[in-house]
Amino acid sequence: WSGVYNAGLALTLTCPPFYRWLGLNVPAPLWGWLIAGFLAYTSVTLILASRDLRHRASFVYWESILRYIAALLLIPAGLFGDLGLIAVPLGLGDLAIGLVYMFGLPKELGLSHSALLCDRSN
């Protein structure tokens, strides 16, 4: 479902009037489109990984690190920058998803963090 969430975010970021209506202030449409492309790629990656999670879990595990980076950028930019307060709940959502990925995958699949990090899930 987080892949579908990413796809929704990607679509949102391709339409400046819509994301501005939501309260998100991306400085230039180019940046929104660039991030939308990145989100579209991660969306496809997550959706494909979910079809065979045992063998593709490392992609999801690495996505947790991307989620942490997004949270580290979005929360302060929403609170102290010009991005808009909507960035704060988005960043908190990324943090929550990252935690679920990083700590849920090893528990659910019975794999170590290092196995997931180094793609040794077989």
N, C-alpha and C positions, 0 to 999 in steps of 0.2 A: 504493500500500500504506500510505502514511502516513495517508491518509484512513480506512482501515480501522482502523489503530492508534488514531487519534483516537476512532473510534466505540467501540472497546473500552475506552478510558479513560473515555469518557462513561458507558458502562454501569457501569463499576466505581464511579465516583463517585456513582452514584445509590443505592448500597447500602452504608450506613455499616458494617454488620457485616463485609462483605467487605473493604473497603479498610482497616479497622482490623486485620483478620486479616493483611493484607499488610504491616502496619507503618506505614501512612500515617495520620497524626493530623490530620485536618481539624477545626478548632476547633468547628464547628457544621454539622449536615447542610445547612443553607441554603447555605453556601459551596460545599460539594461539588456540590449541585444546580445552583447558578449556573454554576460552572465546567463542569459536565457539559453544560449548555445551550450554552455557548460552544464546547466541543469538538464537540458534535453539529453545530453550524453549520459549523465549519471542516472537519469530516469530509465533509459534503455538498459544500462548496465544492471541496475537493481532489479528490474523486471525479469531480465534474462537469468540473473543469478537465482532468483526465487524459484525458477523452474527446476533447478538441480542444486539446491542449497548445499548439500554435502560436498559437492565438488567445486562449487563456486563461492564458497563462504568467504574466502580471503578478499574478494572484491567488496563484499559487504563490510567486512572488518575494516578495510582501508577507508571505506566511505565514512566510518565513524570518526576518523581523524579529520576528514574534510568537514564533517559536521561541527567538530570542536573549533576548527579554524573559522568557520562561518559564525559560530556563536561569539568567538572572541572579537570578530570584526563588527557584527551587527549590533550587539548589545551596547557597547560604548558609542557607536555611531548614532544609534537611536536615542540614547540618553544625553549625550554631550555634543553630537554633531548635527548636521543638517539633514540626515537621512529620513527622519520622521520617527515618531514614537512607535509606529507599527513594527519597526525593525526589532524592538525589544522582545515582543512575544514570538516573532519569527526566530530570533536568536535563541531564545529559551527553548523553543520547539526543536531547533537543531541540536541543542545540548542534550535534551531528553532522548531524542532519537539516537544520537551518538552513544549515549550511555547504554541504551538498550542493545544496540549493535555490539558494542565492545564487551559488555558483560553478559548479555543474553546468549550470544552465539557460542562462546566456549561452554557455557552450562548446558545449552540445548543439544549441542553436537558432541559434547564430551571431548573437546579439543583444547589444547593449551593456547594461550595468547601467542606464544612464539610460533606454534604450528600455523595459526591463522595469519599471522604477520608474514610468514615466509612461504605461504601457500603449500603447506605440507599436510593437507587434510585427508589424503588417501591412506 
